[in-house]
Every structure is written in C-alpha cells, then in structure tokens.
Amino acid sequence: EKAAWDKEIEKTRLAAVKDFNVEFYEIDKKPFQKAVQPIYDGLKNKPRLYGLYQRIQTAKN
C-alpha cells in the first residue's frame, strides 16, 4: 500500500514539475529533529502524550 502511495506521489510530483514548472527542494531534516528532540524526550514523563507520540511514529513507518 505504501509503495503504491509513493509511486503516485512521485508521478504527481513529476507532473507538477513538467506542467507547472514547480521546483521542489530537498531539505536536511536532521538539524530540526535535533532541535526538537528535547520536546519528545519530555513526553516520556507524560505517559498519555508519550503513548500518542509512539502511535504517531508507528503510523508514519
């Protein structure tokens, strides 16, 4: 299912570039992830929120 989604996203992306001259920029997410990591670490002290965070992370993968 994810592979089909990824394929469709790529197809749409290529069409946007070709048809509308859209430019996409790839960014390095690591600096942002490092900056917000203390927020995620703080969730460990809040079991209800940390459980929600874990479910979101699981759904992303």
N, C-alpha and C positions, 0 to 999 in steps of 0.2 A: 504494500500500500504506500509506504513512504517512497519507494523507488518510483512508483507511478507519479506521485505528487512532485518529486524532484524533477522528473522528466518534463512534466507540464510547466513547472515554474521556469525551467531553462528555455523551453520553447517560447513561452510568453516573453521572457526577458530578451531573447534574440529578436523577436518581432518588434518589441519596443525600440530596440537599437536601430533596426533596419527601417522601420516605418516612421518613427518619430524622432530619430536622432538623439535618443536618450543616452546619457552616459551614466554608467554605474561605477561606483568606487568601492574597492575592497579596502576595508579598514582592519587594523590590528586591534582586536578586542582585548588583548591581554592587559594593557595599562588600565583600562576601565575596570576590568574584572578584579585586578589587584587593588584598585582604589576602593571598590565597594565590598571587598571581602570581609572587612570588619563588621559590616552590617549583617551579612549572612552568619558570621560567627556568633554575633549577638543573639540570633534567633535560637541558638541551642539552649538558651536559658528560658525560652518561651515555648514549651512543648507543643502547644496548639499551632502556633505560627510555624514552628520548625517542621511539623508534620505536613502542613500545607506546602511549604517550600520544597520538601522532599517529593511530594506528589507532583508538583510542577516540574521538577528536574527529571523525574522518571518519565513524565509525559513527553518532554522535549526529546528524549532519546528514543 
